Amino acid sequence: MKKRIKWIDISKGIGILLVIYGHALGGIMNSNVSISTDSLKIPYDIIYGFHMPLFFFLSGIFAVRWVRRAWKLALKQKIFSLVVPYFSWTIITGTIMALAQSVTNSGLGIKDMVMSPIAPFSEYWFLYVLFIVFIVYYLGERLIGSNWLLVVSFLFFLLRPFIYKVWIFDAFSMNFLFFMLGTQVLKRKEIQEFLQGSVVKCVISLGVFIVVNIVYLMTIDTGNYLMISYYRLITTVCGVLFVIFSAQLLEHCVKLASMLVWLGKASMAIYVMHLIPIAGARIIALKILKVTNVVSLSFVISIIALLTCLFAYVLLKKVKVGKLILGRGLS
């Protein structure tokens, strides 16, 4: 897999666009807009059916190299890349949310910031859970080995519908499994060969992805959490494969690939910064631009938020404090 780094960055670029758009959709549906938002539920459910496990899978791919490091260095790296950004942006975003509660959807405030060490703050659950996943992986690799740890991750997934209300178990159980699956990529030649992209694989994965999500949407309508939880294993596998195969095809589109690679490298920065721009962009689109079509509204919000994040990213990465809060304290 000589091109693995490039397609991983492209996949991250696609993933962060899905994050932005998914949160734009969610923000519109949770706001008090006078227009119908029913048409947004289908893309919202499809995106949320796989997009975050995609990031855990991609994170797991190179974790096999990180896990070999001495524990002090390994821990230090994850503290700087995950813990520091988590608390930095919890304070930044939480303060802004507390001051702007009257004009945003969020009910989060000071209390949530105080509780953030034990209760993940808003969308920063990703950083919180990813850090714990890395720690569990590091310890598990030494105590029982990667093969047994993969089995344990699957058992956690099977337990998910029964104890999902316990602490972070809902997010951990789903995403730890895909992180562990990611750790197998560089170890197994057969997986590398299977993940090699082609037009045929991309077309087939798209077809399967569509069919699987049609069934998924019907499953959601049943309201049966057990069925929905287990079926998400299928939607996530299909979604991850479709993104990976698409990413490898997009490598041939030089300009688009370069843009997605750049977005992929900036994906962590975009993730930690995007919450406030999403809320601000929604206000601009509704109050100033007077956008009334919900589909157009979702794209306008996404574009404004993304451009805002990219502008801030370019500025922040030039200063030491900016690098620190973006998770680049060791770079």
Salt bridges, closest charged atoms under 4 A:
ASP45 OD2 - LYS41 NZ 2.64
GLU123 OE1 - HIS23 NE2 3.35
ASP170 OD1 - ARG160 NH2 2.93
GLU190 OE2 - ARG188 NH1 3.98
